[in-house]
Each structure stands twice: as C-alpha cells, then as structure tokens.
Amino acid sequence: MTGELTGRPDADLALKEWGAAVHALLQGRQSVLLRKGGIHEKRFLLAGSEFLLYPTVAHSHADATRPEHADLLPLGAADVADEAVVVRASASVVEAIEVARPENIAALEPFHIWTIASVQANRIDFRPKRRLTAIVVSVRPLVSPVRLPVWDEYGGCRSWVDLVEVPGSSRGRPVRPAPELREVAAQVRGLVGEPTSSRVAGDQGDQ
C-alpha cells in the first residue's frame, strides 16, 4: 500500500485513530469514523481510499467512551507505548458522508463507541464552521500485527501519517460483509447527510 500523502514509494498511508476504536472496528462494534481534522489542519480530507489504522491513546478517551465499550480501553492502551505502537488493522472507505444535519448526530450512536456528549463537544462544537465527515469503513485485520517504532514525524495533532519501513503483513477477511456496510452507509446518509430534497434539487441543477 503506497503512501498517498507524500507519494513516497516506501511509505504506507495511515490514519491516526483511538486504539480503543481500532479494536471496536476489529470486533465489529464500530463501522463509522467521525472526523473534522486536527488542530493544524484546515479541514479533514481523505488522503486515500485504503490505509492502515495507527492507534493513539489519551486520558480523555476513557470519559468519552460509552460504558458498554469500556473493556476496549485497556486493549487500545496496550497497543501504544512511548517508543512503539502496534498496528493491527487496515481500512478501506465504503463512503464518506458530510454531516449536513448535526442535530441528528445522536442517531449515529449504534455505529460507534463514543458518548453522545463527547461527539457533540469534540466533533460537532469543535470548529463549528467546519462540517464533520462520517466515514463508513470496511476493516480487515493484519494477519500478523506490526510493531513500529514511534518517530517524531508521527506526532502532533494531525489525521494522517506516512509510515516508513512497515514490514509486510497480509490482510485477513473483512470484519463485516460489503452489503451490510452499504446498508450502514445508506442509513448514515439518510440520518445526517444532505436532505433528499436538496440532493434531488442539486442533481436537477446539474443537468
């Protein structure tokens, strides 16, 4: 998987995501990522359609995770250390949906592990002029999880990193079947995407 962020032939593109969320994706408990971009990014942009998931951990993750998913927190924490992280999953984009109706964001609760309060505070109210993106992803485990050293360029509040010197590891089967994820995408689009009337009007205007 060539890094699409810089185009380096020796790099693998990776999206930084909570370690607990990575395990939720691998267990089929989560199928949607919610992104608005890091502090140093003007907005969130998809840097590639397929990427590795680079785990992160912060003390705030515990309060932002719903109690029924608290068992994932130690699993995520075990993958992250000061000197190394364990990369254990890859993801491909099923659909990226701009959240046009943030007032309905609570309806996405079945598709992720976060509390509604944390989604509101950290993803809706954060940079309110910029729209949130809901990304439905298909996740596959790495057959052999990869332990990678932590380089300075992987740090900071950014969404994407190019991982260098990643040992090859084949991918397992997708955690969830494609038809199921297409249905999730349709539900997400119907709940928070552009209203149907707006989409129809826009389509007619392009003709």
C-alpha positions as CSV (number, residue, x, y, z in Angstrom):
1,M,0.0,0.0,0.0
2,T,1.8,3.1,-1.2
3,G,1.5,6.2,0.9
4,E,-0.8,8.7,-0.9
5,L,0.0,11.5,1.5
6,T,3.5,12.3,0.1
7,G,3.7,9.7,-2.7
8,R,6.7,8.1,-1.2
9,P,7.0,4.6,-2.7
10,D,8.4,3.2,0.6
11,A,5.6,4.6,2.8
12,D,2.3,3.3,4.0
13,L,-0.5,5.7,4.5
14,A,-2.1,5.6,8.0
15,L,-5.0,7.3,9.7
16,K,-4.5,8.1,13.4
17,E,-7.4,6.7,15.4
18,W,-8.1,5.9,19.0
19,G,-6.7,2.5,20.0
20,A,-10.0,1.5,21.6
21,A,-11.8,2.4,18.4
22,V,-9.4,0.3,16.3
23,H,-10.3,-2.7,18.5
24,A,-14.0,-1.8,18.2
25,L,-13.7,-1.8,14.4
26,L,-11.9,-5.2,14.5
27,Q,-14.7,-6.7,16.7
28,G,-17.5,-5.3,14.5
29,R,-18.7,-2.9,17.2
30,Q,-18.0,0.1,15.1
31,S,-18.3,0.9,11.4
32,V,-18.2,4.7,11.2
33,L,-15.4,7.2,11.9
34,L,-16.2,10.8,12.7
35,R,-13.5,13.3,11.6
36,K,-13.1,17.1,11.3
37,G,-9.3,17.3,11.1
38,G,-6.5,18.0,13.6
39,I,-5.7,21.4,15.1
40,H,-3.0,22.1,12.5
41,E,-5.3,21.1,9.6
42,K,-7.7,23.5,7.8
43,R,-10.2,20.7,7.4
44,F,-10.3,16.9,7.1
45,L,-9.5,15.5,3.7
46,L,-9.4,11.8,2.7
47,A,-5.8,11.2,1.8
48,G,-6.5,7.8,0.4
49,S,-9.2,5.2,-0.1
50,E,-7.3,2.5,1.8
51,F,-5.0,2.9,4.8
52,L,-3.6,1.4,7.9
53,L,-5.0,2.4,11.3
54,Y,-2.4,4.0,13.6
55,P,-3.5,3.7,17.3
56,T,-3.4,6.6,19.7
57,V,-4.3,6.9,23.4
58,A,-5.2,9.8,25.6
59,H,-6.6,10.1,29.2
60,S,-9.7,11.7,27.8
61,H,-10.6,8.6,25.9
62,A,-12.0,6.9,29.0
63,D,-14.6,9.5,29.7
64,A,-15.5,9.8,26.0
65,T,-16.2,6.0,25.6
66,R,-19.6,4.6,26.4
67,P,-19.6,2.3,29.5
68,E,-20.6,-0.8,27.5
69,H,-17.4,-0.5,25.5
70,A,-15.0,0.3,28.4
71,D,-13.4,-3.1,28.0
72,L,-11.8,-1.9,24.8
73,L,-9.8,0.8,26.6
74,P,-7.1,-1.5,28.0
75,L,-6.8,-3.3,24.7
76,G,-6.2,0.0,22.9
77,A,-3.7,1.2,25.6
78,A,-1.7,-2.0,25.3
79,D,-1.0,-1.1,21.6
80,V,0.5,2.3,22.4
81,A,3.8,3.0,24.2
82,D,6.2,5.9,24.2
83,E,8.7,4.0,22.0
84,A,6.4,1.9,19.8
85,V,2.9,1.2,18.6
86,V,1.2,-2.0,17.4
87,V,-0.6,-1.6,14.0
88,R,-3.2,-4.4,13.7
89,A,-5.7,-3.2,11.1
90,S,-6.3,-1.7,7.7
91,A,-9.4,0.1,6.5
92,S,-10.9,1.0,3.1
93,V,-13.5,3.7,2.6
94,V,-17.1,2.5,1.8
95,E,-18.5,6.0,1.8
96,A,-17.5,9.4,3.2
97,I,-20.6,11.5,4.1
98,E,-20.5,15.1,5.0
99,V,-22.6,15.8,8.1
100,A,-25.1,18.4,6.9
101,R,-27.6,17.8,9.8
102,P,-25.5,17.7,13.0
103,E,-28.7,17.9,15.1
104,N,-29.2,14.3,14.2
105,I,-25.7,13.1,15.3
106,A,-27.1,11.1,18.3
107,A,-28.8,8.8,15.8
108,L,-25.3,7.5,14.8
109,E,-24.7,6.0,18.2
110,P,-25.2,2.4,17.1
111,F,-22.3,2.8,14.7
112,H,-19.5,3.9,17.1
113,I,-18.3,3.6,20.7
114,W,-18.2,7.3,21.8
115,T,-20.6,9.1,24.1
116,I,-23.0,11.5,22.6
117,A,-21.7,14.3,24.8
118,S,-18.1,13.7,23.6
119,V,-19.2,13.6,20.0
120,Q,-21.1,16.9,20.5
121,A,-18.2,18.6,22.3
122,N,-15.2,17.3,20.4
123,R,-16.6,16.7,16.9
124,I,-19.6,19.0,16.4
125,D,-18.9,22.1,18.6
126,F,-15.1,21.9,17.8
127,R,-14.5,24.3,14.9
128,P,-18.3,24.7,14.4
129,K,-17.9,26.4,11.0
130,R,-16.4,23.2,9.5
131,R,-18.5,20.2,8.7
132,L,-17.9,16.9,10.2
133,T,-17.3,13.9,8.0
134,A,-18.8,10.5,8.8
135,I,-16.7,7.8,7.1
136,V,-18.1,4.3,6.8
137,V,-15.2,1.9,6.6
138,S,-14.5,-1.8,5.9
139,V,-11.8,-3.1,8.2
140,R,-9.5,-6.1,7.8
141,P,-7.1,-7.4,10.5
142,L,-3.4,-7.7,9.7
143,V,-2.7,-11.4,9.9
144,S,0.5,-10.5,11.8
145,P,0.2,-7.3,13.7
146,V,3.1,-5.0,13.2
147,R,5.1,-3.3,16.0
148,L,6.5,0.0,14.8
149,P,8.9,2.5,16.4
150,V,7.4,5.9,17.1
151,W,9.1,8.6,15.1
152,D,8.8,12.4,15.8
153,E,7.1,12.9,12.4
154,Y,4.2,10.7,13.6
155,G,3.4,13.0,16.5
156,G,1.2,16.1,16.7
157,C,-2.4,16.7,16.2
158,R,-2.8,15.5,12.6
159,S,-5.1,13.0,10.9
160,W,-2.6,11.3,8.6
161,V,0.9,9.9,8.7
162,D,3.2,8.2,6.2
163,L,4.6,5.1,8.0
164,V,8.0,4.1,6.8
165,E,9.7,0.7,6.9
166,V,6.5,-1.2,7.7
167,P,7.1,-5.0,7.5
168,G,4.8,-6.7,5.0
169,S,1.7,-8.3,6.5
170,S,-1.2,-9.9,4.6
171,R,-4.7,-8.8,5.4
172,G,-7.4,-11.1,6.8
173,R,-11.0,-11.1,5.6
174,P,-13.2,-8.0,6.1
175,V,-14.8,-7.9,9.5
176,R,-18.2,-7.1,8.1
177,P,-19.7,-8.1,4.7
178,A,-19.9,-5.4,2.0
179,P,-23.7,-5.5,1.7
180,E,-24.0,-4.8,5.4
181,L,-21.7,-1.8,5.2
182,R,-23.5,-0.4,2.2
183,E,-26.7,-0.5,4.3
184,V,-24.9,1.3,7.1
185,A,-23.8,4.0,4.6
186,A,-27.3,4.4,3.4
187,Q,-28.6,4.8,7.0
188,V,-25.9,7.3,7.9
189,R,-26.6,9.3,4.7
190,G,-30.3,9.3,5.5
191,L,-29.7,10.4,9.1
192,V,-27.1,13.2,8.7
193,G,-26.4,13.7,5.0
194,E,-27.9,16.3,2.8
195,P,-31.7,16.1,2.9
196,T,-33.1,14.1,0.0
197,S,-34.9,17.2,-1.4
198,S,-31.6,19.1,-1.5
199,R,-29.8,16.2,-3.3
200,V,-32.6,16.0,-5.9
201,A,-32.6,19.7,-6.5
202,G,-28.8,19.7,-6.9
203,D,-28.9,16.8,-9.3
204,Q,-31.5,18.5,-11.4
205,G,-29.5,21.7,-11.5
206,D,-26.5,19.9,-12.9
207,Q,-28.5,18.6,-15.9
